[in-house]
């Protein structure tokens, strides 16, 4: 049994499960839109499972992603947020799925 939810219900589902800090307000919008697009691409509806989404996806700054995944930033101007962003997006796109970026400068992506 599948129930269609909207963005408000999606965000509220994270709050009800005690996971409201897992993603920012904007990050949840990016994730929601990504999942809706994915559903359209595969022609199937997904189950809304907050805990599974929290295990599968993350939201972080490009700099923190580089640190967590031990990306080699040599040759990159580490004072340039734009260069780090471009490099991290390239690395993520090679390894996993990028859901998108928020206006706050974070990236929502599938963890690997």
N, C-alpha and C positions, 0 to 999 in steps of 0.2 A: 504494500500500500504506500503510495507516494503522495505527499502533500506539497503543493506549491507554496513557497514563501516569498515574501518581498524583502527588501533590504532592511527595513525596520525589524522584522521578525528574525532575520539572520543575525543582526547585531544583538538583539535581545536574547537570542538563544545562547550566545557566548556569555552574556551577563548572568543568565539563569544557571549556567553550569559553573559559575565561579571562574570563568576564563576571560573576563573583560580586559585584563591586562596583557593578554597574549598578543593582541594586535591593537594598533591605534584605531581610532574612529575611522580615519581615512583608509587605513590598512584593511579594515574589514570591507570597505566599499570596493577596494581593488580586488580583494579575494572573491567577493560575491560576484563581481562582474566577470572575473576570469572563469569562475565555475559555471556561470550561466552560458558564457561563450563556449566552454568545453562541452557542456550538455548539447548545445546546438550542433557542434562539430561531430559528435559521436551519435547524435540522434537518440539519446537515452537520458532519462532523468537520474540524478544522483541522490543518494540518501544523505540527509542532513545529519551528520554525526560530528558534533563539536570536538569531541576528544580525538577522533581520527584526524580531523583537519588540523588540530593543534600539533599532532605528531608529524603530520606530513608537510606542513607549511610553516614558514617563519617570516618575520619582518624585522629587518635590521638596517643600520646604516651601512653604506658600502665599506667604510673603514673597518667596522666590526666584522663584517662578513670576511673581509680579507684576513683579518686576524684569526677568526675562528677556523677558517679553512686553510690557513697557512699559505695563502697566495703569495708568490714571490713578487714583491713590488719593486725590485731593483730595475732601474731604467725608467721608473715612473717618478714624476715630481710629487713626492709625498705631501707637499703643501698645497697641491692643486686638487681640490675636491672633484673637479670635472674630470681630470685624468684618472683618478681613482675610480670614480663612478663608471667611466667608459671601460676601464680594464676589468672591474668586477662584473659588470654586465656581460662582457665578452666571455669571461670564465664561467659564469653561471649558465649562459646560453649554450656553452659547450657541454656542460655536465648535467643540466636539469632544466626545469621549466621556470621562466620568470613570469610572474603574474602581472607585474607592473610596478610603477613607482608612485609614491605619494607626494603631495605638495610639500611635505616636511622633509623630503630628501631620503626617505627610507625605501627599501626594496622589499616587495613581498615575493617570495619564491618557494618552490618545492625543495625541501631539505634533501640532502643526499649524503 
